[in-house]
Amino acid sequence: MKSETKMSNLLSDIPRRNAFNVPDGYFEELPTAVLSKCSVSKVKKKPFLASKPLWWSVAACGLLLLGIWFAVPNATPLSDSLLAGFDFCVMEICDDYFLDLLGSFDFFELFNYDFFDYH
Amino acid sequence: MNEDVLIQQLRCEKSRNFAFRQLMQQEQEKTYRLIRRMVIDHDDADDLTQATFIKVFEKINDFEGKSKLSTWIYRIAVNETLNFLRHKRRKLFVPIVDVERQLSNKIDTGSNFTGDEIEKKLQKAILTLPEKQRLVFNMRYYESVKYEEMSEILGTSTGALKASYHIAVEKIEKILKSD
């Protein structure tokens, strides 16, 4: 409070009144004006695509996928490895099938038959 | 009305509008006057006062009750005002002095200032102070805000605020004497 007590007569002589004019009825109308804006902002809904969390999550997913892509550079593409496995399975099944077929067939009988018939 | 009861009513959907009107009746004039002394123009002060109370309405659930409700409202008003002045400066691409000169001209030309010559001189002298010092001077000189409350509003120590006020008084007296 020292500065106030030391204040010269020059400043302390000036009246501390509010010299800025306000339009008539301004303070009576102000709460209504503010409340009308508050209710507008409360009712106003953001469209789904304009929501920030959505775009942040899309960006995060994108970054995550990029990270995985670069973090595993030598990995065989998923589709190729699947196809390779599929080919191998098919070949194995075919081999088994033909072996079974061959095993059940009497070649010698056929050979003999043809042989005799031919001659 | 007790402040705690008022806050409870502000947080309740049913009583919110009624409580908000009461809060505004308590705080609007003081808040408006602080803003008006900083921006001078009524329309700007009106916009900033409305923006302040809209924020109060929207953020009342974030109010932690560490300070008085009026202190919290003052802090929002100060932030809004300082942001407005900074934005104005950036928008106009003009040095600090020019914005203050513009505000000073508004005191001369504006019909909304009813003070006499010495009051005009005082307002112009206040406009020569840096923004924060101007805030400190206006709060202490016109509104008699305590240094402790000012410290909560501005986030500055009471010692620094006292020094700032003292320097502001000296500067203003120097200007008034020189004219």
Interface residues (C-beta under 8 A of the other chain):
Chain A: K2 S3 M7 S8 L10 L11 D13 I14 P15 R16 R17 N18 A19 F20 N21 V22 P23 Y26 F27 L30 P31 A33 V34 L35 K37 C38 S41
Chain B: N17 F20 R21 M24 Q25 Q28 E29 Y32 R33 R36 R37 I40 H42 D46 T49 Q50 F53 I54 F57 E58 S111 N112 F113 T114 G115 I118 E119 L122 Q123 Y141 Y142 K162 Y165 H166 V169 I172 E173 L176 K177
